[in-house]
Amino acid sequence: MATTNPEEKPKKAPRINRFAIGVNVLIQIVAVFFIVAGINYVGFKHFKRWDFSRDQKYALSDQTLQVLAGLQKPVKIYVFFSPDPRLQGGDLFPNIQALLKEYQYAAKGNLEVETIDMMRNLSRTRELMAQYKFGNEDVVIVDYQGRSKILNVPDMAQYDTSGEMTGEAPKLVAFNGEQALTGAIIEVTEQIQNKVYFLGGKGGPELTSDEMAFLKTYLDRQNLKTGTLTLMNAPSIPDDAKLVMLVGAKYDLTDRELQLLKDYWDKQGRIYIALNPSGNTPKLDGWLRGLGINPQDDRVLRTVAMGSVTGVLNDVAGVFSDTSPVTKKLQGVDTLFAGLTQSLGVTVVPEVHTDTLITAGEGYWGETKYQDSPVSYDPKEDINPPLSIAVSAEKGAVQDASVNVDSSRMIVTGNSDFMGSAALSQEPGALDFVLDGVNWLLNRTQLIGIAPKAEEQFTLNLSEDQMGRMELLVMVVMPVSVAMIGAFVWAQRRR
């Protein structure tokens, strides 16, 4: 039988210091609160955004980033777009919302966005309708210090309407929201509007024609004021001419007209010439040769096999140069320049710096006997590759790119058809080249580089064998794995 010692006293249970525990818990709660608050503060004030989508749909261009970074005061944007995808413009609403979030992030507080539902907020809708003079339609309004620009559906998207005859709804092909919004911000924030004159009366497409409507629209979005100038009766090129464009001239300049153009060039003028290969312009060509740009009266083409016959491809696949600020950001973009093209030789001329902007792709040559049929490559008579089809010239510039001085600038292309509405609407790369060239000529290099986002349909095609393996994985492997893990945990807890 066990005995107990009466002298042994039972041990007292240790005293619980409830006050110390309470203080410890309080300190932990406060510490967790400050940690969570600090993480949220840092995450809210110092965060980064990345676009991991396949087509970089929400990544802003360098042009847009430059424009937003240069804002001195807040820009207000009002969105009147229906979120209902069944209505016209409703399919644009998610794209516009996502795009504006990127704009707000890049603007760092200098861009305010207000989305108004016309059906739910009638008073605010009527107030803004009276202020900005628009009707019951889907629009985006950009306002800066009282200057405003209204964008509608055609400004922000390209639709395929080929199925309307069969009752199909228009299909969204490309989202131009970034182009339209950035152009609108440029328009309302720039104090001075640059004037661009198109030289008329030489047989080329008129500025008011449908052929030039697409280009004119995008020049307007760059906050450029366009107009037509006829040199026949003009005493000189106007002083407000920041850029002169000669597109697709069929007939030559007179001696007097050419002298006016030379005088403008000598006074730090900016000129964009798109040559018509079928035009008769010997005086213009002779002046360009004096500047180191030699129109070679050939046709840039290549032959392609078409079954048992050989076809001739006149549309030129262009390769953009990576050395010029005009085309550096377009390198790697596949672009087809529609229409007839002649190559441009480049020679060294004192005081004039020339730079090739675009060369013809692999397989093209300059056919000198293009009037004969069939054509064939003759290395002794034809112009051998590489072929320049767009060249820039600059007089009075310095080699240091960081130093900005006034200089005469010119861009010459051996093709004018690619500037037509049909061609530019099909080739975004060609449109970007024209706009980037215009901005370079106007010393607005910070605005170079923007492109519409094409709507891409992604489909995942799986073979029957791949589908079988996927079914096995989803219906057998995964459920059995979960059951085995559960059984293992159950067995461990039973021990």
FENJO-V646153 format. One record per pair of residues at least 4 apart in sequence whose C-alpha atoms are under 6 Angstrom apart, sorted by the first residue. I is the first residue (numbers start at 0). J is the second residue. D is the distance in whole Angstrom. If there is no record, write none. Layout:
{{I;J;D} {I;J;D}}
//
This chain:
{{26;30;6} {32;36;6} {33;37;6} {38;42;6} {39;43;6} {41;45;5} {42;46;5} {60;449;5} {62;446;4} {62;447;6} {62;448;5} {63;181;6} {64;68;6} {67;106;5} {68;106;6} {73;109;4} {73;110;5} {74;110;5} {74;142;6} {74;143;5} {75;110;6} {75;111;5} {75;141;6} {75;142;5} {76;112;5} {76;140;6} {76;141;5} {77;112;6} {77;113;5} {77;114;6} {77;139;6} {77;140;5} {78;114;5} {78;139;5} {79;115;6} {79;137;5} {79;138;5} {79;139;6} {80;137;5} {81;89;5} {82;89;5} {82;92;5} {83;89;5} {84;89;4} {84;90;5} {102;106;6} {103;110;6} {106;110;6} {116;120;6} {117;121;6} {117;124;6} {127;131;6} {128;132;5} {128;133;5} {138;150;5} {138;151;4} {139;149;6} {139;150;5} {140;148;6} {140;149;5} {141;147;5} {141;148;5} {142;146;6} {142;147;4} {143;187;6} {146;187;6} {150;154;6} {155;175;5} {155;176;5} {155;179;6} {156;173;6} {156;174;5} {156;175;5} {157;172;6} {157;173;5} {158;169;6} {158;170;5} {158;171;5} {158;172;5} {159;169;6} {159;170;5} {160;169;5} {162;167;5} {163;167;5} {172;454;5} {173;452;6} {173;453;4} {173;454;5} {174;451;6} {174;452;5} {175;451;5} {176;180;6} {177;181;6} {178;182;6} {182;220;5} {182;221;5} {184;188;6} {185;189;6} {186;222;4} {192;223;6} {193;223;5} {193;241;6} {194;223;6} {194;224;5} {194;225;6} {194;240;5} {194;241;5} {195;224;6} {195;225;5} {195;241;6} {195;242;5} {195;243;6} {196;225;6} {196;226;5} {196;227;5} {196;228;6} {196;243;5} {197;227;5} {197;228;6} {197;243;6} {197;244;5} {197;245;6} {198;227;6} {198;228;5} {198;229;6} {198;245;5} {199;228;6} {199;229;5} {201;248;5} {201;249;6} {201;250;5} {202;248;5} {202;249;5} {203;247;5} {203;248;5} {206;211;6} {210;419;5} {210;420;5} {211;419;6} {211;420;6} {213;420;5} {218;223;6} {219;223;5} {230;256;6} {235;259;6} {242;269;5} {242;270;6} {243;270;5} {244;270;6} {244;271;5} {244;272;6} {245;272;5} {246;272;6} {246;273;5} {247;273;6} {247;274;5} {247;275;4} {247;415;5} {248;275;6} {249;278;4} {249;279;6} {250;279;5} {250;280;6} {251;280;4} {252;256;6} {252;257;6} {263;268;5} {264;268;4} {264;407;6} {267;406;5} {267;407;4} {268;407;5} {269;407;6} {269;408;5} {269;409;6} {269;440;6} {270;409;5} {271;409;6} {271;410;5} {272;411;5} {273;411;6} {273;412;5} {273;414;6} {273;415;5} {274;413;5} {274;414;6} {274;415;6} {275;414;6} {275;415;6} {276;341;6} {281;285;6} {287;292;5} {288;292;5} {288;293;5} {291;345;6} {291;346;5} {291;347;6} {291;348;6} {292;344;6} {292;345;5} {293;343;5} {293;344;5} {294;343;5} {295;342;6} {295;343;6} {297;341;5} {297;365;5} {297;366;5} {297;367;5} {298;340;6} {298;341;5} {298;365;5} {298;366;5} {299;340;6} {299;341;6} {299;364;6} {299;365;5} {300;312;6} {300;313;5} {300;363;5} {300;364;6} {301;311;6} {301;312;5} {301;362;6} {301;363;5} {302;310;6} {302;311;5} {302;312;6} {303;309;6} {303;310;5} {304;309;5} {305;309;5} {313;339;6} {314;336;6} {314;337;5} {314;338;5} {315;335;6} {315;336;5} {316;334;6} {316;335;4} {316;360;5} {317;334;6} {317;357;6} {317;358;6} {317;359;5} {317;360;6} {318;357;5} {318;358;5} {318;360;6} {319;326;6} {319;330;5} {319;357;5} {320;326;6} {320;356;5} {320;357;6} {321;327;4} {321;330;6} {323;327;6} {325;435;6} {325;436;6} {334;428;5} {336;417;5} {337;417;5} {338;416;5} {340;413;5} {340;414;5} {341;413;5} {342;386;6} {342;387;6} {342;388;5} {342;413;6} {343;387;5} {343;388;6} {350;394;6} {351;393;6} {351;394;5} {352;392;6} {352;393;5} {353;391;6} {353;392;4} {354;390;6} {354;391;5} {355;390;4} {356;389;5} {356;390;5} {357;387;6} {357;388;6} {357;389;5} {358;386;5} {358;387;4} {358;388;6} {359;386;5} {364;383;6} {364;384;6} {365;381;6} {365;382;4} {366;381;5} {367;381;5} {377;381;6} {388;412;6} {388;413;5} {389;411;6} {389;412;4} {390;410;6} {390;411;5} {391;409;6} {391;410;4} {392;408;6} {392;409;5} {393;407;5} {393;408;4} {394;406;6} {394;407;5} {395;406;5} {396;406;5} {417;422;5} {418;423;6} {420;424;6} {423;430;5} {431;435;6} {432;436;6} {435;447;5} {438;443;5} {438;444;6} {439;443;6} {439;444;5} {461;465;6} {470;474;6} {471;475;5} {472;476;5} {473;477;6} {475;479;6} {476;480;6}}
//
